[in-house]
């Protein structure tokens, strides 16, 4: 593809935005770059916010991808505490929150996603109710996390369960409610849900599935209790909301770009305007005859680096090999592939105590693997998926089979 050499404007200051500009400079691309970031902080890692940062085991300066001096040294103009309020596609310029305008030859939207919050009508505006999106959220939550207090986690997805694990590790009493029939229902098999449920219950977490929230009850403006959908009332001091995210696609929608709970892109990361790209959590991309949005650090980095190569004149499309991870207590869950639409699973015990893997199949084809404290199963599964190999089912089911032999 033709190399773009004029100014690149990047909207957003998260993982995808940083990975894009860092890769361009690694490719010796010298175009001028301006990054417009809403937060007051330089780009930083987000996964530790709900883990080591919340536990105060890691300071904010250790989360920074690069120190402040790195940006001018690499001819990157980064504007913090600034938002893009309008995209003028005809003039190829963006309007910033301070009223100034900035021209571009290429525009990359790395606007991310926003956690869903509880409505104020059911107590979502009470003090003590949290989402964790940035370091200020984590700071406020950390100040409340004191042993003996009771935290209610709303949502049994990975975000909610990771928060539950941290709270329990801090000595808090934890209740998790999940409206669906089981935790992780949207993202994992029933087998994986059962394994993770047992892990949390063994740590003393009260998990209530098929349970919704009716309302939160306040005392002098601070949450003090929760009325659940079965009519029961439980005392709570803290509420952590983990009910999913909404893609930040309003800027793209207002600019007339195609959106569908995210910004629709082609296999080269281009939106319906060929001068505008979208990357990371906000992007809806083609994958195996589907349109998906991958909310993961892995996708943010891999997609951003692929688009950087395209901007620099490359022609290889982005073809993701999804993988994810989740740390809960001393358990590492590693996921290779995407189990959407699976019709069969196989549970394989690992070689070490507490290790197990769940293998997903669709119409007889291997599509994903969940590895719980089983790095060997994860690595083998990832290689099998990348090579489009479906292993012999009997051999896979036999715990005596050397997983490496499945790659032959």
LOVEX-364093 format. One line per 4 residues: number of its first residue (from 1); for each residue x, y, z of C-alpha. Coordinates in Angstrom, 1 decimal, padded with zeros to 4 digits, always signed. Layout:
BEGIN
NUM = X Y Z ~ ...
//
This chain:
BEGIN
1 = +000.0 +000.0 +000.0 ~ +001.0 +003.6 -000.5 ~ +002.9 +005.0 +002.5 ~ +001.3 +007.9 +004.3
5 = +003.9 +010.5 +005.3 ~ +001.8 +013.5 +006.5 ~ +000.7 +014.1 +010.1 ~ -000.9 +011.3 +012.0
9 = -003.3 +012.3 +014.7 ~ -004.0 +009.6 +017.3 ~ -007.1 +010.0 +019.4 ~ -006.7 +008.2 +022.8
13 = -003.9 +007.5 +025.2 ~ -004.2 +003.9 +026.0 ~ -002.5 +000.6 +025.1 ~ -003.5 +000.7 +021.4
17 = -002.5 +004.4 +020.9 ~ +000.9 +003.8 +022.5 ~ +001.6 +000.6 +020.6 ~ +000.8 +002.3 +017.3
21 = +003.2 +005.2 +017.7 ~ +005.9 +003.1 +019.3 ~ +005.8 +000.6 +016.4 ~ +005.9 +003.4 +013.8
25 = +009.0 +004.8 +015.4 ~ +010.5 +001.3 +015.6 ~ +009.8 +001.0 +011.8 ~ +011.9 +004.2 +011.4
29 = +008.8 +006.1 +010.3 ~ +009.5 +009.8 +010.7 ~ +006.1 +011.4 +010.0 ~ +004.9 +014.0 +012.6
33 = +002.6 +012.4 +015.2 ~ +000.2 +014.1 +017.6 ~ -001.5 +012.0 +020.3 ~ -004.6 +013.6 +021.9
37 = -005.2 +011.9 +025.3 ~ -008.1 +012.8 +027.6 ~ -006.3 +011.7 +030.8 ~ -003.8 +013.9 +032.6
41 = -001.3 +011.0 +032.9 ~ +001.0 +009.7 +030.2 ~ +000.0 +006.4 +028.6 ~ +000.1 +003.5 +031.2
45 = -000.7 -000.2 +031.6 ~ -004.3 -000.8 +032.6 ~ -004.4 -004.5 +033.6 ~ -002.5 -003.9 +036.9
49 = -005.0 -001.3 +038.0 ~ -007.4 -003.9 +039.3 ~ -004.6 -006.1 +040.7 ~ -001.1 -005.0 +041.8
53 = -001.8 -001.3 +041.6 ~ -005.0 -001.6 +043.7 ~ -003.1 -003.8 +046.2 ~ -000.5 -001.0 +046.3
57 = +002.2 -003.4 +045.1 ~ +003.0 -001.3 +042.1 ~ +003.3 +002.5 +041.9 ~ +001.9 +004.6 +039.0
61 = +005.3 +005.5 +037.6 ~ +006.0 +001.8 +037.1 ~ +002.9 +001.5 +035.0 ~ +004.0 +004.1 +032.4
65 = +005.0 +002.7 +029.0 ~ +007.7 +005.3 +028.6 ~ +008.9 +008.3 +030.6 ~ +007.9 +011.8 +029.6
69 = +011.1 +012.5 +027.8 ~ +010.6 +009.7 +025.3 ~ +007.8 +011.5 +023.5 ~ +009.7 +014.6 +022.4
73 = +012.8 +012.5 +021.7 ~ +010.8 +010.6 +019.2 ~ +009.0 +013.6 +017.7 ~ +005.7 +012.7 +019.2
77 = +003.6 +015.7 +020.4 ~ +001.4 +014.3 +023.2 ~ -001.4 +016.5 +024.5 ~ -002.8 +015.4 +027.8
81 = -006.1 +016.4 +029.4 ~ -007.4 +017.1 +025.9 ~ -010.2 +015.7 +023.9 ~ -011.2 +015.6 +020.2
85 = -014.7 +017.0 +020.0 ~ -015.2 +016.9 +016.2 ~ -013.8 +015.3 +013.1 ~ -014.1 +017.3 +009.9
89 = -013.5 +014.7 +007.3 ~ -013.8 +017.0 +004.3 ~ -011.1 +019.4 +005.7 ~ -009.1 +016.5 +007.3
93 = -008.9 +018.3 +010.6 ~ -010.0 +017.7 +014.2 ~ -011.3 +020.2 +016.7 ~ -009.9 +019.9 +020.2
97 = -011.5 +020.6 +023.5 ~ -009.6 +023.9 +023.8 ~ -011.2 +025.1 +020.6 ~ -008.0 +024.7 +018.4
101 = -007.9 +022.7 +015.2 ~ -005.4 +020.2 +014.0 ~ -004.9 +018.9 +010.5 ~ -004.2 +015.3 +009.6
105 = -003.3 +013.1 +006.7 ~ -004.2 +010.0 +008.6 ~ -006.3 +009.8 +011.8 ~ -006.3 +006.8 +014.2
109 = -009.2 +006.4 +016.6 ~ -008.1 +004.5 +019.7 ~ -010.9 +005.8 +021.9 ~ -011.4 +002.6 +023.9
113 = -014.5 +001.7 +025.8 ~ -016.3 +003.0 +028.9 ~ -017.5 +000.8 +031.8 ~ -021.3 +000.6 +032.2
117 = -022.5 +002.2 +035.4 ~ -025.6 +001.6 +037.5 ~ -028.5 +004.1 +036.9 ~ -028.9 +006.8 +039.6
121 = -032.5 +005.7 +040.0 ~ -031.3 +002.4 +041.7 ~ -028.5 +004.0 +043.7 ~ -025.7 +004.1 +041.2
125 = -024.8 +007.6 +042.2 ~ -024.2 +006.8 +045.9 ~ -020.7 +007.1 +047.4 ~ -018.9 +003.8 +047.7
129 = -020.1 +002.6 +044.2 ~ -017.1 +002.0 +041.9 ~ -016.1 +001.1 +038.4 ~ -012.4 +000.6 +037.7
133 = -011.3 +002.2 +034.4 ~ -008.4 +004.5 +035.3 ~ -005.9 +005.0 +038.1 ~ -008.1 +007.6 +039.8
137 = -010.9 +005.0 +040.0 ~ -008.4 +002.5 +041.5 ~ -007.1 +005.2 +044.0 ~ -010.6 +005.9 +045.3
141 = -011.4 +002.2 +045.6 ~ -008.1 +001.4 +047.4 ~ -008.9 +003.9 +050.1 ~ -012.1 +002.0 +050.8
145 = -010.6 -001.5 +050.8 ~ -010.2 -002.2 +054.5 ~ -010.4 -005.7 +056.1 ~ -013.7 -006.7 +057.5
149 = -015.8 -004.5 +055.2 ~ -018.3 -006.1 +052.9 ~ -018.0 -005.6 +049.2 ~ -020.7 -006.5 +046.6
153 = -019.4 -007.2 +043.1 ~ -022.1 -006.8 +040.5 ~ -021.2 -009.0 +037.5 ~ -019.6 -012.4 +037.2
157 = -017.3 -011.7 +034.2 ~ -013.6 -011.6 +034.3 ~ -013.5 -008.0 +035.5 ~ -015.8 -008.6 +038.4
161 = -014.1 -011.9 +039.4 ~ -010.7 -010.3 +039.4 ~ -012.0 -007.5 +041.6 ~ -013.5 -010.1 +043.9
165 = -010.2 -012.0 +044.2 ~ -008.4 -008.8 +045.1 ~ -011.0 -007.8 +047.7 ~ -010.9 -011.2 +049.3
169 = -007.1 -011.1 +049.3 ~ -007.4 -007.8 +051.2 ~ -009.5 -009.4 +053.9 ~ -012.9 -008.1 +052.8
173 = -016.1 -010.2 +052.8 ~ -017.2 -010.6 +049.2 ~ -020.5 -011.3 +047.6 ~ -020.7 -011.7 +043.8
177 = -024.1 -011.5 +042.0 ~ -024.5 -012.6 +038.4 ~ -027.8 -012.1 +036.6 ~ -027.1 -014.9 +034.1
181 = -027.5 -018.6 +035.0 ~ -023.7 -018.8 +035.7 ~ -020.6 -016.7 +036.0 ~ -018.6 -016.2 +032.8
185 = -021.6 -017.3 +030.7 ~ -020.9 -014.8 +027.9 ~ -017.2 -015.7 +027.5 ~ -016.6 -019.2 +028.7
189 = -017.9 -022.7 +028.8 ~ -020.0 -024.2 +031.6 ~ -016.9 -026.3 +032.5 ~ -014.7 -023.3 +032.9
193 = -017.4 -021.5 +034.9 ~ -017.6 -024.5 +037.3 ~ -013.8 -024.5 +037.8 ~ -013.6 -020.8 +038.5
197 = -016.7 -020.9 +040.7 ~ -015.1 -023.6 +042.9 ~ -011.9 -021.5 +043.1 ~ -013.7 -018.5 +044.4
201 = -015.9 -020.4 +046.8 ~ -012.8 -022.2 +048.2 ~ -011.5 -018.6 +049.1 ~ -014.8 -017.8 +050.9
205 = -016.5 -015.7 +048.2 ~ -020.3 -015.9 +048.2 ~ -021.3 -016.3 +044.6 ~ -025.0 -016.0 +043.7
209 = -025.9 -016.8 +040.1 ~ -029.2 -016.0 +038.5 ~ -029.4 -013.1 +040.9 ~ -029.9 -009.4 +039.9
213 = -029.8 -006.1 +041.8 ~ -033.1 -004.4 +042.6 ~ -031.6 -001.3 +044.2 ~ -028.9 +000.0 +046.4
217 = -029.8 +001.6 +049.7 ~ -027.9 +004.6 +051.0 ~ -027.2 +006.1 +054.4 ~ -026.2 +009.8 +054.4
221 = -025.3 +009.5 +050.7 ~ -023.1 +006.4 +051.1 ~ -024.2 +002.9 +050.1 ~ -025.1 +000.8 +053.1
225 = -027.2 -002.1 +051.7 ~ -028.3 -003.8 +048.6 ~ -031.8 -005.2 +047.8 ~ -031.4 -008.2 +045.4
229 = -033.8 -009.5 +042.9 ~ -035.1 -012.2 +045.2 ~ -036.1 -009.6 +047.7 ~ -033.3 -010.3 +050.2
233 = -031.3 -007.4 +051.6 ~ -027.6 -007.6 +052.4 ~ -025.4 -005.0 +054.2 ~ -022.6 -003.6 +052.0
237 = -019.9 -001.0 +052.4 ~ -018.5 -001.0 +048.9 ~ -020.0 -001.9 +045.5 ~ -017.8 -002.8 +042.5
241 = -019.7 -002.7 +039.2 ~ -018.4 -005.1 +036.5 ~ -021.3 -005.3 +034.0 ~ -019.4 -004.8 +030.8
245 = -018.3 -001.8 +028.7 ~ -019.6 +000.3 +025.8 ~ -017.4 +001.1 +022.9 ~ -016.5 +004.8 +022.6
249 = -017.8 +005.3 +019.0 ~ -019.7 +008.6 +019.4 ~ -017.0 +010.6 +017.8 ~ -016.9 +008.3 +014.8
253 = -020.7 +008.1 +014.5 ~ -020.9 +011.9 +014.6 ~ -018.4 +012.1 +011.8 ~ -020.5 +009.8 +009.6
257 = -018.4 +006.7 +009.9 ~ -020.0 +003.2 +010.1 ~ -020.5 +002.1 +013.7 ~ -022.1 -001.0 +015.3
261 = -021.4 -000.9 +019.0 ~ -017.9 +000.1 +017.9 ~ -016.2 +001.5 +014.9 ~ -016.4 -000.8 +011.9
265 = -013.1 -001.4 +010.2 ~ -011.8 -003.7 +007.4 ~ -008.9 -006.2 +007.6 ~ -006.5 -003.3 +007.2
269 = -008.0 -001.3 +010.1 ~ -009.6 +001.3 +007.9 ~ -013.0 +002.7 +008.7 ~ -015.5 +003.7 +006.0
273 = -013.2 +006.7 +005.4 ~ -009.9 +005.3 +004.1 ~ -007.9 +008.1 +005.8 ~ -009.3 +007.1 +009.2
277 = -008.3 +004.0 +011.2 ~ -009.7 +002.5 +014.4 ~ -007.8 +000.2 +016.7 ~ -008.2 -001.5 +020.1
281 = -011.3 -001.9 +022.2 ~ -013.4 +000.5 +020.1 ~ -012.8 -001.3 +016.8 ~ -015.2 -003.9 +015.2
285 = -013.1 -006.0 +013.0 ~ -013.7 -008.9 +010.5 ~ -012.7 -012.4 +011.8 ~ -013.7 -015.8 +010.4
289 = -016.8 -014.5 +008.5 ~ -017.9 -012.6 +011.7 ~ -017.6 -009.1 +013.0 ~ -016.2 -009.0 +016.5
293 = -014.8 -006.6 +019.0 ~ -011.8 -008.0 +021.0 ~ -011.5 -006.3 +024.4 ~ -007.9 -007.3 +025.3
297 = -004.4 -006.0 +025.7 ~ -003.2 -008.6 +023.1 ~ -005.5 -007.3 +020.4 ~ -004.8 -003.7 +021.2
301 = -001.1 -004.3 +020.7 ~ -001.2 -006.7 +017.8 ~ -003.8 -004.7 +015.8 ~ -002.0 -001.4 +016.5
305 = +001.3 -002.8 +015.3 ~ -000.3 -004.3 +012.2 ~ -001.8 -000.9 +011.4 ~ +001.5 +000.8 +012.0
309 = +003.1 -001.4 +009.4 ~ +000.3 -000.6 +006.9 ~ +000.7 +003.1 +007.5 ~ +004.4 +002.6 +006.9
313 = +003.7 +001.1 +003.5 ~ +003.0 -002.5 +004.3 ~ +000.2 -004.5 +002.7 ~ -000.4 -007.4 +005.2
317 = -003.9 -007.5 +006.6 ~ -004.5 -007.9 +010.3 ~ -005.6 -011.5 +011.0 ~ -005.9 -011.9 +014.8
321 = -005.1 -015.0 +016.8 ~ -006.9 -014.1 +019.9 ~ -005.5 -014.8 +023.4 ~ -006.4 -013.5 +026.8
325 = -005.5 -014.0 +030.4 ~ -006.9 -013.5 +033.9 ~ -005.1 -013.6 +037.3 ~ -007.3 -014.5 +040.3
329 = -005.6 -015.4 +043.6 ~ -002.7 -017.7 +042.7 ~ -004.5 -018.9 +039.7 ~ -003.6 -018.0 +036.1
333 = -006.2 -018.5 +033.5 ~ -004.8 -018.4 +030.0 ~ -007.1 -018.5 +027.0 ~ -006.1 -019.1 +023.4
337 = -008.7 -018.7 +020.6 ~ -012.3 -017.6 +020.8 ~ -014.9 -020.1 +022.0 ~ -017.8 -018.3 +020.5
341 = -020.4 -020.8 +019.1 ~ -018.7 -023.9 +020.5 ~ -020.8 -027.1 +020.6 ~ -018.6 -029.4 +022.5
345 = -015.9 -029.2 +025.3 ~ -013.3 -031.6 +026.6 ~ -011.8 -031.2 +030.1 ~ -008.2 -032.5 +030.5
349 = -006.5 -032.8 +033.9 ~ -003.1 -031.2 +034.0 ~ +000.1 -032.8 +035.3 ~ +000.3 -030.6 +038.4
353 = -002.3 -030.5 +041.2 ~ -004.8 -027.8 +040.5 ~ -004.0 -027.6 +036.8 ~ -006.7 -028.3 +034.2
357 = -007.6 -027.3 +030.6 ~ -010.9 -027.0 +028.8 ~ -010.8 -027.5 +025.0 ~ -013.5 -026.1 +022.8
361 = -014.8 -027.5 +019.5 ~ -017.2 -026.3 +016.9 ~ -018.4 -028.8 +014.3 ~ -015.5 -031.1 +015.2
365 = -012.9 -028.3 +014.8 ~ -010.7 -027.0 +017.7 ~ -011.5 -023.3 +018.2 ~ -010.2 -022.4 +021.7
369 = -008.6 -023.7 +024.9 ~ -008.9 -022.4 +028.5 ~ -005.8 -023.3 +030.6 ~ -006.0 -023.0 +034.4
373 = -002.5 -023.1 +035.9 ~ -001.5 -025.2 +032.9 ~ +001.0 -023.3 +030.8 ~ +001.8 -026.3 +028.7
377 = -001.8 -026.8 +027.6 ~ -002.0 -023.1 +026.8 ~ +001.1 -023.0 +024.7 ~ +000.2 -026.2 +022.9
381 = -003.3 -025.1 +022.3 ~ -002.2 -021.8 +020.9 ~ +000.2 -023.5 +018.5 ~ -002.5 -025.9 +017.4
385 = -004.9 -023.1 +016.7 ~ -002.3 -021.0 +014.8 ~ -001.5 -024.1 +012.6 ~ -005.2 -024.9 +012.2
389 = -004.7 -028.4 +013.6 ~ -007.5 -030.3 +015.4 ~ -005.9 -033.0 +017.6 ~ -007.1 -036.5 +017.9
393 = -009.8 -036.4 +020.5 ~ -008.9 -039.7 +022.2 ~ -005.2 -038.7 +022.5 ~ -006.2 -035.3 +023.9
397 = -008.5 -036.8 +026.4 ~ -005.8 -039.2 +027.7 ~ -003.9 -037.4 +030.5 ~ -000.8 -039.6 +029.7
401 = -000.5 -038.1 +026.2 ~ +002.4 -035.7 +025.8 ~ +000.7 -032.6 +024.5 ~ +003.7 -031.8 +022.3
405 = +003.0 -035.0 +020.3 ~ -000.4 -033.4 +019.2 ~ +001.6 -030.9 +017.1 ~ +003.1 -033.6 +014.9
//
